[in-house]
């Protein structure tokens, strides 16, 4: 999860809150543990925003979030590797064939897109290689 601007950070927090809500509504029983992928994303945001704000917005215990933060060491930056901040998609003629899909990397980052079928390969490659 790459965070670039305060507005982007707020958007990521809102998206993650939606993921937490979806998990809460679809979990098999009330005592089920929060998936590690959700914790990982919460920790990333809590390293940028006040952890108390993240915990409140995601309806988490601030102490549990702090414990998760302590258990996870921030990943070191990979020298020489830059992540794409924006992938330009060529415009398609209206009415052309499109594909809708959702992808999720192992780090929990998700991509949902509805795009021309000619642009899908470049977008997916960029997302998976990030």
N, C-alpha and C positions, 0 to 999 in steps of 0.2 A: 504494500500500500504506500504509494508515494504521495506526500502531502506538499503542495506548493504554495498556496495562499490561504489566508484566514477564511475566505469564503469557501474555498475548496475543503478546508478542514471541517467547517460547519456542515457542508454537504455530506462529507464522509461520515460524520457523526450521526446525521439523520439517517443515512443509508444503513449504518450499522444498527441503529435503534430498530429499524424495520426488520433487519435480519434476526435480532434478538426476539422481537415480538413474534415473528414467524416461528422461530424455534419454540418459544413458550406455548404457542397455540398447537403445535404439531408434536410435541414431545410425548413419549409413551406413558410416562407417569410423572407426578409432581416433583419427586425427589431426584429426578434425572440430572446428572452433572452437565454443566454448560460445556459444549464442544470446545476443544482446544483452539480450533480455528477462530471462533468468536472471541475467545480470550486474547488470542494473539493480536487481533485487530484492535481490541479495546486498549491493549497495552501500547500499541503504536500511537494511538490517539492521545492516551494519557501522558505520553512523553512530550507531547506538543501542547496540549491544553491542560488546564488544572485537572488533576485526577478526580477531584470531588465533583467537578462539572460533568466529566465523562461518566462517572459512576451514577450520578443522579439522572442524567439523560438516558442511560441504558438500563436504569433500575437495578443497579448492582450495589452490593455492599462496598463502601469505600475501602474498608479493611481488606476485603477479598481481592479487590483490584490492586491494592498496594502489594499484597502477597504475590500476585501474579507478576507484577512489575519486578519484584525482587528476584523471582525465580528465573526471569528471562533477561538475558544480557542483550543489549541492543546489538544488532548485527553490524559488523564492521563494514564500512564502505568499500566496495570493490574498486581498486584503483584502475583508471583507464576505461571503465565501463560506464556509459551514460544511458540512462533509461529514457525512452522517448516520452516527451511530455504531451505530444500531439501527433496523431497520425492522420495525414490528409487522405480523404477518401474522394476519388474522382466522382464527379456528379454523373448520375445516370439519367437517361431519358425517362420521363414519367411513363408509368405503365410497364416498364421493363421488369424482368424477373428479379425478385428479391428473396433473401433468406433471413430468417429470424432464428437466433441461437443464443444460448447462454453458456459461458465457459467459466470454470473456476480453477485457479492454480492451487498447488499444494499449500501455498502460504495463505490461502483464504481469499485472495483478491478475485473479484468476479468481474466479468465483462458480459453485458447483455447488449446485443445489437440487432438492428434491422437494417440491412444494407443490400446494395446491389450484389448479385452473385459474383460479379467480376472483381469486386473489391475484398471479398471475404478472406481469401488466402493471405493477402498482405496484412490485413488487420489481425488475423489469428496468429500469424507468425510473429508479429511485433509484440503482441500480448504475451505469448508463451515464452518468448526469448527475454522478456524484461525481468 
